Amino acid sequence: MKALRVLAIAMCCLPGWVAGQAISGKSNTVSVDYTTKASAPMIVWLSPNQQVTSIQIKKMTVKVGVNTVQKLKKVTLYINGTEPVTNRGLGVSNSPDASKFAKYIEEEIEFTSGSSEIKVVAVNENGETTTEVRTVNVTLPVIAMNDRTDYALIVGTKEYDQWGDLINPIYDATKINEELKTNYGFTTELLLNPTKSQFVSKIREYIKKNYMKNDQLFIFIAGHGQFDEVFKAGYLVFKDTKVSDETKETYFAHTSLRDYLETIPCNHVFLVMDACFGGTFDQQLAKRGEEDGVYQVESQDEFIERKLQYKTRKFITSGGKEYVADGRPNQHSPFAKLFMEALRGYGGSNRVLTISEIWSQVEIAKKKPTMGEFGSNEPGSEFVFQAKLKR
């Protein structure tokens, strides 16, 4: 019994017992298995050092030491029954803790949300095996709808001083505005039949706004568009834009729109244009012929967190370097009809609609919509439409 007490005290005094990212957990218990030979490997958990550990981040560094009387044959780390790819072969560690053990494991593991099992199996050359298990519960912080604001600026121009009037831009803009406000919780603003100056002033307002980290800004523009073969540039046409204007002073260049949107201090900006030659918002398409289109099962909160971790500057336009149809009265333009169908799918079972899913819906349009990125867009970026609808 005296030997057992010494063993218990020695185990409690082992260095490096740190909780790391742990927020809470069950303490280790000291137990003796009388069926295990004294020469069997002994596993010492440094991190996690508790039987059950709860963390609120995805990653944790697992640190485990193994000592033995007999030479070790193999030590294996399993996460939910599978070896981590980086762990296979168990390379040499530079950690100071490594010198204290016959074998030392130090692996940064990325967990999924929920409960995960960490298991270590140590086998010596006599075939004696020791297996120990720890549990890690991951509860990620929730990015709820009230933790961010989703803004939408919806612009529709139907009436023009010199250009021919259109049929559906205001109808499209109004319906999209209503859908985003009612079913997606967006803070929306409608700008109907604006002059160029009114449009620029409104964009200026959005540049001056203060945004939180996860805020989003969606901009939809419907109306006439034009392409100038001399400048090799696309333009938006507003109520007061002149038909005969060689210097394009009354037009608004796509290059200027890109620059203005890039200036907006919001991490997530998504532009959709339903206008002729809208595809020339892509500078490369404006300078060449034509051409140029997706992704999802996690919890809704985890899905949104992953999607919003990178800066977003993306766009979709209703066509490439061409004219696009306006459609029949009060039946939406062909592009807006597909866009509305995407919105009214409400993101399926997880109620989160992404750019990729919108694209898969609208890319079938006959006039070849285009999708791309601009400015400081980061790889892996996304924009989410989180439906409020209960399904």
C-alpha positions as CSV (number, residue, x, y, z in Angstrom):
1,M,0.0,0.0,0.0
2,K,2.9,2.3,0.7
3,A,4.2,1.8,-2.8
4,L,0.8,2.7,-4.2
5,R,0.7,6.0,-2.2
6,V,4.1,6.9,-3.6
7,L,2.9,6.2,-7.1
8,A,-0.2,8.4,-6.7
9,I,1.9,11.3,-5.3
10,A,4.4,11.0,-8.1
11,M,1.7,11.2,-10.8
12,C,0.1,14.3,-9.2
13,C,3.5,16.0,-9.2
14,L,4.4,15.5,-12.9
15,P,5.3,18.8,-14.5
16,G,3.4,20.4,-17.4
17,W,-0.2,19.8,-16.3
18,V,-1.8,22.7,-18.1
19,A,-5.4,23.1,-19.2
20,G,-4.4,25.2,-22.3
21,Q,-7.6,26.2,-24.0
22,A,-9.8,24.4,-21.5
23,I,-12.7,26.3,-20.0
24,S,-14.0,23.6,-17.8
25,G,-13.6,19.8,-17.2
26,K,-13.5,16.9,-14.9
27,S,-10.3,16.3,-12.9
28,N,-8.2,13.2,-13.4
29,T,-8.7,10.3,-10.9
30,V,-5.8,8.1,-9.8
31,S,-6.6,4.4,-10.2
32,V,-4.6,1.2,-10.2
33,D,-5.4,-1.7,-12.5
34,Y,-4.1,-4.8,-10.7
35,T,-4.4,-6.8,-14.0
36,T,-1.8,-4.6,-15.7
37,K,1.8,-5.7,-15.4
38,A,4.2,-3.2,-13.9
39,S,6.2,-3.3,-17.2
40,A,3.3,-2.0,-19.3
41,P,3.6,1.5,-20.8
42,M,2.5,4.4,-18.6
43,I,0.6,7.2,-20.4
44,V,0.8,10.7,-19.0
45,W,-1.6,13.4,-20.3
46,L,-0.2,17.0,-20.3
47,S,-2.9,18.5,-22.4
48,P,-5.8,17.9,-22.1
49,N,-5.0,16.8,-18.5
50,Q,-8.7,16.2,-17.6
51,Q,-10.9,13.3,-18.5
52,V,-13.5,15.7,-19.9
53,T,-12.5,19.1,-21.2
54,S,-14.7,21.9,-22.7
55,I,-13.3,24.5,-25.1
56,Q,-14.8,27.3,-27.2
57,I,-12.3,27.2,-30.0
58,K,-11.7,24.6,-32.7
59,K,-8.0,23.9,-32.2
60,M,-6.2,22.4,-29.2
61,T,-2.6,21.1,-28.9
62,V,-2.6,17.6,-27.6
63,K,0.5,16.7,-25.5
64,V,1.0,13.2,-24.2
65,G,4.1,11.5,-22.8
66,V,4.7,7.7,-22.6
67,N,7.2,6.0,-20.2
68,T,8.0,2.3,-20.0
69,V,10.2,-0.3,-18.5
70,Q,10.4,-2.3,-21.7
71,K,11.2,-0.7,-25.0
72,L,8.2,0.8,-26.8
73,K,7.1,-0.8,-30.1
74,K,4.4,1.7,-31.1
75,V,2.5,4.7,-29.8
76,T,-0.6,5.8,-31.7
77,L,-2.9,8.8,-31.3
78,Y,-6.5,8.5,-32.5
79,I,-9.1,11.3,-32.9
80,N,-12.5,9.8,-33.0
81,G,-11.0,6.5,-34.1
82,T,-8.8,7.9,-36.8
83,E,-5.1,8.9,-36.8
84,P,-4.5,12.6,-37.6
85,V,-2.7,12.8,-41.0
86,T,0.2,14.9,-39.5
87,N,0.6,12.4,-36.7
88,R,1.4,9.3,-38.8
89,G,5.0,8.5,-38.1
90,L,5.2,10.6,-34.9
91,G,8.1,12.9,-35.7
92,V,10.7,14.2,-33.3
93,S,9.5,17.1,-31.1
94,N,11.6,20.0,-29.9
95,S,9.5,20.6,-26.8
96,P,11.3,20.6,-23.4
97,D,8.7,18.0,-22.3
98,A,9.9,15.5,-24.9
99,S,13.1,14.6,-23.0
100,K,11.1,13.4,-19.9
101,F,9.5,10.5,-21.8
102,A,10.4,7.5,-23.9
103,K,7.9,8.7,-26.5
104,Y,6.3,12.2,-26.7
105,I,3.3,13.3,-28.8
106,E,2.6,16.9,-29.5
107,E,-0.1,17.6,-32.1
108,E,-2.3,20.6,-32.9
109,I,-5.7,19.1,-33.6
110,E,-8.7,20.8,-35.2
111,F,-11.9,19.5,-33.8
112,T,-15.5,19.8,-35.1
113,S,-18.3,21.2,-33.0
114,G,-19.6,18.7,-30.4
115,S,-17.9,15.9,-28.5
116,S,-14.6,14.3,-29.7
117,E,-12.6,11.3,-28.3
118,I,-8.9,11.4,-28.0
119,K,-7.3,8.0,-27.6
120,V,-3.7,7.0,-27.1
121,V,-2.6,3.4,-27.5
122,A,1.0,2.4,-26.4
123,V,2.5,-1.0,-27.0
124,N,5.9,-2.3,-25.8
125,E,8.0,-5.0,-27.4
126,N,6.5,-7.6,-25.1
127,G,3.1,-6.9,-26.6
128,E,1.8,-5.2,-23.4
129,T,-0.7,-2.5,-24.2
130,T,-2.0,0.5,-22.4
131,T,-4.9,2.5,-23.7
132,E,-6.3,5.8,-22.3
133,V,-9.0,8.1,-23.5
134,R,-9.9,11.8,-23.0
135,T,-13.0,13.6,-24.2
136,V,-13.1,17.2,-25.6
137,N,-16.3,19.0,-26.0
138,V,-16.3,21.9,-28.4
139,T,-18.9,24.6,-28.0
140,L,-18.2,27.4,-30.6
141,P,-19.3,31.0,-29.8
142,V,-22.6,31.8,-31.6
143,I,-22.6,34.5,-34.3
144,A,-26.3,35.3,-34.0
145,M,-28.2,37.6,-36.3
146,N,-28.2,40.4,-33.7
147,D,-24.4,40.2,-33.5
148,R,-24.2,41.7,-37.0
149,T,-26.2,44.0,-39.2
150,D,-27.0,43.0,-42.8
151,Y,-27.4,46.1,-45.0
152,A,-28.9,46.3,-48.4
153,L,-29.0,49.1,-50.9
154,I,-31.4,48.4,-53.7
155,V,-31.3,50.7,-56.7
156,G,-33.8,50.6,-59.6
157,T,-34.0,53.0,-62.5
158,K,-37.0,52.7,-64.8
159,E,-37.5,56.3,-66.0
160,Y,-34.9,58.3,-68.0
161,D,-34.7,61.8,-69.3
162,Q,-33.1,60.8,-72.6
163,W,-32.8,57.0,-72.6
164,G,-35.8,54.8,-73.3
165,D,-37.8,53.9,-70.2
166,L,-37.7,50.3,-68.9
167,I,-40.5,48.1,-67.6
168,N,-39.3,46.1,-64.6
169,P,-36.3,47.7,-62.7
170,I,-38.5,49.3,-60.0
171,Y,-40.7,46.3,-59.7
172,D,-37.6,44.0,-59.3
173,A,-36.0,46.4,-56.8
174,T,-39.1,46.7,-54.7
175,K,-39.8,43.0,-54.5
176,I,-36.1,42.2,-53.7
177,N,-36.1,44.9,-51.0
178,E,-39.3,43.4,-49.5
179,E,-37.9,39.9,-49.5
180,L,-34.6,40.9,-47.9
181,K,-36.3,43.1,-45.2
182,T,-39.1,40.7,-44.3
183,N,-37.6,37.2,-44.6
184,Y,-33.8,37.9,-44.1
185,G,-33.8,40.7,-41.6
186,F,-31.8,43.1,-43.7
187,T,-31.7,46.8,-43.0
188,T,-32.7,47.9,-46.5
189,E,-32.8,51.2,-48.4
190,L,-34.6,51.7,-51.8
191,L,-33.2,54.2,-54.2
192,L,-35.5,54.6,-57.2
193,N,-34.9,56.5,-60.4
194,P,-31.8,58.3,-59.0
195,T,-29.6,60.8,-60.9
196,K,-25.9,60.0,-61.1
197,S,-25.3,62.6,-58.4
198,Q,-27.9,61.0,-56.1
199,F,-26.4,57.6,-56.6
200,V,-22.9,58.7,-55.8
201,S,-24.1,60.6,-52.7
202,K,-25.8,57.4,-51.5
203,I,-22.6,55.3,-52.0
204,R,-20.7,58.1,-50.1
205,E,-23.1,57.6,-47.2
206,Y,-22.2,53.9,-47.1
207,I,-18.5,54.7,-47.2
208,K,-19.0,56.9,-44.1
209,K,-20.9,54.3,-42.1
210,N,-19.3,52.4,-39.1
211,Y,-19.4,48.7,-39.5
212,M,-18.9,45.8,-37.1
213,K,-16.6,42.9,-38.0
214,N,-19.3,40.6,-39.3
215,D,-21.6,43.2,-40.9
216,Q,-22.5,42.7,-44.5
217,L,-23.5,45.1,-47.3
218,F,-25.5,43.8,-50.4
219,I,-26.0,46.2,-53.3
220,F,-28.4,45.5,-56.1
221,I,-28.6,47.7,-59.2
222,A,-31.2,47.4,-62.0
223,G,-31.4,49.6,-65.0
224,H,-29.7,50.6,-68.3
225,G,-26.0,49.9,-68.8
226,Q,-23.6,50.8,-71.7
227,F,-20.3,49.8,-73.0
228,D,-17.9,52.2,-74.8
229,E,-15.8,50.6,-77.5
230,V,-13.3,53.5,-77.5
231,F,-12.6,53.5,-73.7
232,K,-13.2,49.7,-73.5
233,A,-15.2,50.3,-70.4
234,G,-18.7,49.6,-69.0
235,Y,-20.9,52.2,-67.5
236,L,-24.1,52.5,-65.4
237,V,-26.8,54.7,-66.8
238,F,-29.0,56.9,-64.5
239,K,-32.0,59.1,-64.9
240,D,-30.1,62.2,-66.1
241,T,-27.5,60.3,-68.2
242,K,-27.2,61.8,-71.7
243,V,-27.4,59.7,-74.8
244,S,-24.8,61.9,-76.6
245,D,-21.9,62.2,-74.1
246,E,-18.6,61.2,-75.6
247,T,-16.6,62.0,-72.4
248,K,-19.0,59.9,-70.3
249,E,-19.3,62.6,-67.7
250,T,-23.0,61.8,-67.0
251,Y,-22.3,58.1,-66.9
252,F,-20.9,56.2,-63.9
253,A,-18.0,53.9,-64.8
254,H,-17.7,50.4,-63.5
255,T,-14.1,51.2,-62.6
256,S,-15.3,54.0,-60.3
257,L,-18.0,51.7,-58.8
258,R,-15.3,49.1,-58.1
259,D,-13.1,51.7,-56.4
260,Y,-15.9,53.1,-54.4
261,L,-17.1,49.7,-53.1
262,E,-13.5,48.8,-52.2
263,T,-13.4,52.0,-50.1
264,I,-16.4,51.0,-48.0
265,P,-15.1,49.8,-44.6
266,C,-17.4,46.8,-44.5
267,N,-15.7,43.4,-44.5
268,H,-18.4,41.7,-46.6
269,V,-19.7,43.5,-49.8
270,F,-21.6,41.7,-52.5
271,L,-22.8,43.4,-55.7
272,V,-25.5,42.2,-58.1
273,M,-26.1,44.1,-61.3
274,D,-29.0,43.5,-63.6
275,A,-28.0,45.9,-66.4
276,C,-26.8,45.6,-70.0
277,F,-23.0,45.0,-70.3
278,G,-22.9,44.4,-66.5
279,G,-20.3,41.7,-67.1
280,T,-17.8,44.4,-68.0
281,F,-17.6,45.2,-64.3
282,D,-14.9,42.5,-64.7
283,Q,-12.0,44.5,-66.2
284,Q,-10.6,41.5,-68.0
285,L,-13.9,40.8,-69.7
286,A,-14.2,44.5,-70.8
287,K,-10.8,44.1,-72.6
288,R,-11.4,40.8,-74.3
289,G,-14.2,38.9,-76.0
290,E,-16.5,37.1,-73.6
291,E,-17.0,34.3,-71.1
292,D,-16.5,33.4,-67.5
293,G,-19.4,29.8,-62.4
294,V,-20.3,26.2,-56.3
295,Y,-20.6,24.5,-52.4
296,Q,-22.1,22.9,-47.7
297,V,-23.2,20.3,-43.6
298,E,-22.6,21.9,-40.3
299,S,-24.6,23.7,-37.6
300,Q,-25.9,27.0,-38.9
301,D,-23.8,29.1,-36.5
302,E,-20.6,27.2,-37.3
303,F,-21.4,27.4,-41.1
304,I,-21.8,31.2,-40.9
305,E,-18.7,31.6,-38.7
306,R,-16.6,29.8,-41.3
307,K,-18.1,31.7,-44.2
308,L,-17.5,35.1,-42.7
309,Q,-13.9,34.7,-41.7
310,Y,-12.5,36.2,-44.9
311,K,-13.0,39.6,-46.5
312,T,-15.6,39.6,-49.3
313,R,-15.6,41.6,-52.5
314,K,-17.7,39.6,-55.0
315,F,-20.2,40.4,-57.7
316,I,-22.7,38.7,-60.0
317,T,-24.1,40.4,-63.1
318,S,-27.0,39.5,-65.3
319,G,-24.9,39.2,-68.5
320,G,-21.5,39.6,-70.0
321,K,-20.5,42.1,-72.7
322,E,-24.0,42.2,-74.1
323,Y,-27.5,43.6,-73.9
324,V,-29.9,41.8,-71.4
325,A,-33.7,41.5,-71.5
326,D,-36.0,43.6,-69.4
327,G,-38.8,41.1,-69.4
328,R,-42.6,41.4,-69.4
329,P,-44.4,44.0,-67.2
330,N,-44.6,43.0,-63.5
331,Q,-43.0,39.6,-64.2
332,H,-39.4,40.5,-63.4
333,S,-36.5,40.6,-65.8
334,P,-35.3,37.0,-66.6
335,F,-32.3,37.5,-64.3
336,A,-34.2,39.0,-61.4
337,K,-36.8,36.2,-61.7
338,L,-34.0,33.6,-61.1
339,F,-32.5,35.7,-58.4
340,M,-35.9,35.9,-56.6
341,E,-36.3,32.1,-56.9
342,A,-32.9,31.7,-55.1
343,L,-34.0,34.1,-52.3
344,R,-37.3,32.3,-51.9
345,G,-35.5,29.0,-51.5
346,Y,-34.4,30.4,-48.1
347,G,-31.2,28.5,-48.0
348,G,-32.7,25.0,-47.7
349,S,-32.6,23.1,-44.5
350,N,-30.0,25.2,-42.7
351,R,-31.7,28.5,-43.8
352,V,-28.4,30.0,-45.1
353,L,-28.2,31.1,-48.7
354,T,-24.7,31.8,-50.1
355,I,-23.3,33.5,-53.2
356,S,-22.4,30.1,-54.6
357,E,-26.0,28.8,-54.2
358,I,-27.4,32.0,-55.8
359,W,-25.0,31.5,-58.7
360,S,-26.1,27.9,-59.2
361,Q,-29.6,29.3,-59.6
362,V,-29.0,32.3,-61.9
363,E,-26.2,30.9,-64.1
364,I,-28.7,29.0,-66.2
365,A,-30.1,32.3,-67.6
366,K,-29.8,32.5,-71.4
367,K,-27.7,35.7,-71.4
368,K,-24.8,34.1,-69.6
369,P,-24.5,35.9,-66.2
370,T,-21.0,36.4,-64.9
371,M,-19.6,36.0,-61.4
372,G,-16.3,37.3,-60.0
373,E,-14.3,39.1,-57.4
374,F,-12.7,42.5,-57.1
375,G,-10.4,44.6,-54.9
376,S,-9.3,43.0,-51.7
377,N,-11.4,39.9,-51.8
378,E,-9.8,37.0,-49.9
379,P,-9.8,33.3,-51.1
380,G,-12.6,31.4,-49.4
381,S,-14.7,34.5,-48.8
382,E,-18.5,34.4,-48.8
383,F,-21.6,36.4,-48.2
384,V,-24.6,34.8,-46.4
385,F,-28.3,35.5,-46.5
386,Q,-29.6,34.1,-43.2
387,A,-33.4,33.5,-43.5
388,K,-35.6,34.3,-40.5
389,L,-38.3,32.1,-41.8
390,K,-39.2,29.1,-39.6
391,R,-39.4,26.0,-41.7
